Amino acid sequence: MRVIFNEGLKAVADDLDHMVRNVRDAIHGAGAALLSQDLDAAQKVIDDDAETDALSTSIVDQCVELLARQNPVATDLRVVVSTMRLAITFERMGDLARHIAEAARRTYPDSPLPANAVDLFRQMQDFLDVTADRLVTMLADRDTHTADEIIRDDDRLDDLHRRTLQLAQSDDFPGTNQQLINVVLIGRFMERLGDHSVSAARRVVFIVSGFDPSKEPARDEGTDID
C-alpha cells in the first residue's frame, strides 16, 4: 500500500510542477501582452489557461482519491491537503494572468494603459516575473529559503499597487475612462498575483516544516490563507 501511495503522490507532484511552470509562462506572457502590445503572447496566455484549469481539476481529483483510498496521516496528510490548496491557488493565478492578457487583447494595437502609467506597471511586472521564476524553483526543490523571499518581498508589490490607485484617483489623470478602469483592474490583478504567490510560499513552508510562517496575519489580509 505504501508503494501505491508514493506512486500516487509522485504523479500529483509532477502535475503540480507542470502547473506552476504553466503559471510562470502565463505571467511572463501577460506582461509581454500588457507592456509590448504582443497579441500573440496575449492569445497564448488565454488559450493555455484551459490546460492549467484541467491540471487543477486533475490534481484535486487525485488528492481526493489518495485521501479516500490510502487514509494518510501526519506528514502525508499535510502534503496531500496542501497540494490540493496549491493547485487551487495556481489555478487562480492562471485566471488572473488570463484577465490581464484579455485586457491587452481588447485594446490592441493600443495599450490599455495611459502613457504615464506604463513605467509603474512595468515595475510591477518586473517584480512578478521574478516571483514567477521563484515559484518554480521553490516548488521543484521544496525550497523554504525561496519561499521566505517571496513572503518577505511582497510589501514591494503592495506599495506599487497603492501607487496605481493614487494615479487613478489623481485629479489630472491623463487617460480615457476605459484606461482609468484598466489601471484599477489590472493593478488589482497584479497585486492579487502577489498575494497568491505568498499563499503558495506559506503552503510550501507548511509542507516542509509543519509550521505556518504567518507571524503578521494583518499583512496577509485578503489572501486565501487559513
C-alpha positions in Angstrom: 0.0 0.0 0.0 2.8 2.4 0.8 4.3 1.9 -2.7 0.9 2.7 -4.3 0.6 5.8 -2.1 4.1 7.0 -3.0 3.5 6.5 -6.7 0.2 8.4 -6.5 1.9 11.3 -4.6 4.7 11.4 -7.2 2.2 11.7 -10.0 0.5 14.5 -8.3 3.7 16.3 -7.6 4.7 16.0 -11.3 1.4 17.5 -12.3 1.8 20.4 -9.8 5.3 21.1 -11.1 3.9 21.2 -14.7 1.1 23.5 -13.5 3.4 26.0 -11.8 5.5 26.2 -14.9 2.4 27.0 -16.9 1.6 29.7 -14.4 5.1 31.2 -14.7 4.8 31.3 -18.5 1.3 32.9 -18.2 2.6 35.6 -16.0 5.5 36.3 -18.4 3.2 36.2 -21.4 0.6 38.5 -19.8 3.4 41.0 -19.1 4.5 41.0 -22.7 0.9 41.4 -23.9 0.4 44.3 -21.5 3.6 46.3 -22.0 4.6 45.4 -25.5 1.1 45.0 -27.2 2.1 41.5 -28.1 -1.1 40.0 -29.4 0.4 36.5 -29.9 1.5 36.4 -26.3 -1.9 37.5 -25.2 -3.7 34.8 -27.2 -1.3 32.1 -26.0 -2.0 33.0 -22.3 -5.7 32.9 -23.0 -5.6 29.6 -24.9 -3.2 27.9 -22.5 -5.3 28.6 -19.4 -7.6 25.7 -20.3 -4.7 23.3 -19.6 -4.0 24.9 -16.3 -7.6 24.6 -15.3 -7.6 20.9 -16.3 -4.4 20.2 -14.3 -6.0 21.8 -11.3 -9.1 19.6 -11.6 -7.0 16.5 -12.1 -4.7 17.2 -9.1 -7.6 17.8 -6.8 -9.3 14.6 -8.0 -6.1 12.6 -7.5 -5.7 14.0 -4.0 -9.2 13.2 -3.1 -8.7 9.6 -4.3 -5.5 9.4 -2.2 -7.3 10.6 0.9 -10.2 8.1 0.3 -8.1 5.1 -0.6 -5.0 5.5 1.5 -6.2 7.3 4.6 -2.9 9.2 5.1 -2.0 10.6 8.5 0.6 13.1 9.9 3.1 14.3 7.3 1.4 12.5 4.4 -1.9 14.1 5.2 -0.3 17.5 5.4 1.3 17.0 1.9 -1.9 15.8 0.2 -4.2 18.6 1.6 -1.6 21.3 0.9 -1.1 20.0 -2.6 -4.8 20.5 -3.2 -4.6 24.0 -1.9 -1.6 24.8 -4.1 -3.4 23.5 -7.2 -6.4 25.8 -6.4 -4.0 28.8 -5.8 -2.2 28.2 -9.1 -5.4 27.9 -11.0 -6.5 31.3 -9.7 -3.1 32.8 -10.7 -3.6 31.4 -14.2 -7.0 33.1 -14.3 -5.5 36.4 -13.2 -2.8 36.3 -15.9 -5.6 35.5 -18.4 -7.5 38.5 -17.3 -4.5 40.8 -17.9 -4.0 39.2 -21.4 -7.6 39.7 -22.3 -7.4 43.4 -21.3 -4.4 43.8 -23.6 -6.1 42.0 -26.4 -9.2 44.2 -26.2 -7.3 47.4 -26.8 -4.8 46.0 -29.4 -2.9 47.7 -31.1 -3.2 50.4 -28.5 -2.0 50.0 -24.9 -4.7 49.5 -22.3 -2.8 52.0 -20.1 -2.1 55.7 -20.4 1.5 56.6 -21.2 2.4 57.9 -17.7 1.2 54.6 -16.1 3.4 52.3 -18.2 6.6 52.7 -16.1 4.7 51.9 -12.9 3.2 48.8 -14.3 6.5 47.8 -15.8 7.9 47.8 -12.3 5.1 45.6 -11.1 5.6 43.2 -14.0 9.3 43.0 -13.3 8.5 42.1 -9.7 6.0 39.4 -10.8 8.4 38.0 -13.4 11.0 37.4 -10.6 8.3 36.0 -8.3 7.0 33.6 -11.0 10.5 32.2 -11.5 10.9 31.9 -7.8 7.7 29.9 -7.6 9.0 27.3 -10.0 12.3 26.9 -8.0 10.5 26.9 -4.7 8.2 24.1 -5.7 10.7 21.9 -7.5 13.1 22.0 -4.6 10.7 22.5 -1.7 13.0 25.4 -1.1 11.9 27.3 2.1 14.5 29.9 1.6 13.0 31.0 -1.7 9.5 30.8 -0.1 10.7 33.2 2.6 11.9 35.6 0.0 8.5 35.6 -1.7 6.8 36.3 1.6 9.2 38.9 2.6 9.3 40.9 -0.6 5.6 41.1 -1.2 5.4 44.5 0.5 7.2 46.0 -2.5 4.3 44.9 -4.8 1.8 46.2 -2.3 3.5 49.6 -2.4 3.4 49.7 -6.2 -0.2 48.8 -6.2 -1.0 51.7 -3.8 0.7 54.0 -6.3 -1.6 52.7 -9.1 -4.6 53.7 -7.0 -3.1 57.1 -6.3 -2.6 57.6 -10.0 -6.2 56.6 -10.7 -7.5 59.0 -8.1 -5.5 62.0 -9.2 -7.4 65.0 -10.5 -5.2 65.2 -13.6 -5.5 61.6 -14.7 -4.5 61.9 -18.4 -6.2 58.8 -19.9 -9.7 57.9 -21.0 -12.4 56.5 -18.8 -11.6 53.0 -20.1 -7.9 53.4 -19.3 -8.9 54.5 -15.8 -10.8 51.3 -15.3 -7.8 49.3 -16.7 -5.4 50.9 -14.3 -7.6 50.0 -11.4 -8.4 46.5 -12.5 -5.1 45.4 -13.9 -3.3 46.8 -10.9 -5.6 44.7 -8.7 -5.0 41.6 -10.8 -1.2 42.1 -10.5 -1.5 42.7 -6.7 -3.5 39.5 -6.3 -0.9 37.5 -8.2 1.5 38.6 -5.5 -1.0 37.7 -2.8 -1.4 34.2 -4.2 2.3 33.8 -4.5 2.6 34.5 -0.8 -0.1 31.9 -0.2 1.8 29.3 -2.2 5.0 30.1 -0.4 3.5 29.8 3.0 1.9 26.5 1.9 5.3 25.1 0.9 6.9 26.1 4.2 4.0 24.3 5.9 4.6 21.2 3.8 8.3 21.1 4.7 8.2 22.1 8.3 4.6 21.8 9.6 5.0 25.5 10.6 2.7 28.2 9.4 5.0 31.3 8.8 2.2 33.8 9.3 3.7 35.9 12.0 2.0 39.0 10.9 -1.6 38.0 10.0 -2.6 41.6 9.1 -0.2 41.7 6.1 -2.0 38.7 4.5 -5.5 40.2 4.7 -7.3 39.3 1.6 -5.3 36.2 0.7 -6.8 32.7 0.7 -4.5 31.5 3.6 -6.0 29.7 6.6 
